[in-house]
């Protein structure tokens, strides 16, 4: 997490726990980072080869299916001041970090859990990532989905 920065980011919390069954037995530590800034999430996960995409636009086709919008560079229009890109305003999905909804009182964290050396012989650890996402339709955040959309990945 600190490769892209000179400062090392310390975890928000450290938890020790003991396992007595399963593949690994013993005492382990879990480090948890709560990231509340989308810029920090991008800094952590973006690389020179691939940038983290925090929002994605979609278009609804004539038959009612939804497809990702891919900008080809030809979707421009000429105005009096030059060329302006035309982007779809229909459908979108975005990563919720911080306070993306107007009525939200507490920031939504992007949670990273790291458990090093779960398999000590191979020196493998376990990474858990929890995040929320929201939906946008015609420029407005869908409020009922704003509070309910949750996702987690391993």
MOHU-V783015 format. One record per backbone hydrogen bond with DSSP energy under -0.5 kcal/mol. CO is the residue of the C=O (numbers start at 1). NH is the residue of the N-H. If there is no record, write none. Layout:
BEGIN
CO|NH + CO|NH
END
This chain:
BEGIN
2|5 + 7|9 + 8|10 + 13|32 + 15|30 + 17|28 + 19|26 + 26|19 + 28|17 + 30|15 + 31|114 + 32|12 + 32|13 + 33|35 + 33|112 + 34|36 + 35|110 + 37|41 + 38|42 + 39|43 + 40|44 + 41|45 + 42|46 + 50|47 + 52|54 + 54|95 + 56|93 + 57|69 + 58|91 + 59|61 + 59|67 + 61|64 + 65|61 + 67|59 + 68|70 + 69|71 + 70|72 + 74|76 + 75|86 + 77|79 + 77|84 + 79|82 + 82|79 + 84|77 + 85|87 + 90|138 + 91|58 + 92|136 + 93|56 + 94|134 + 95|97 + 96|132 + 98|108 + 101|104 + 107|109 + 108|98 + 109|111 + 110|35 + 111|130 + 112|33 + 113|128 + 114|31 + 114|116 + 115|118 + 115|126 + 118|120 + 119|122 + 119|123 + 119|124 + 124|118 + 124|119 + 126|115 + 128|113 + 129|153 + 130|111 + 131|151 + 132|96 + 134|94 + 135|142 + 136|92 + 137|140 + 140|137 + 141|143 + 142|146 + 143|147 + 144|148 + 145|149 + 151|131 + 153|129
END
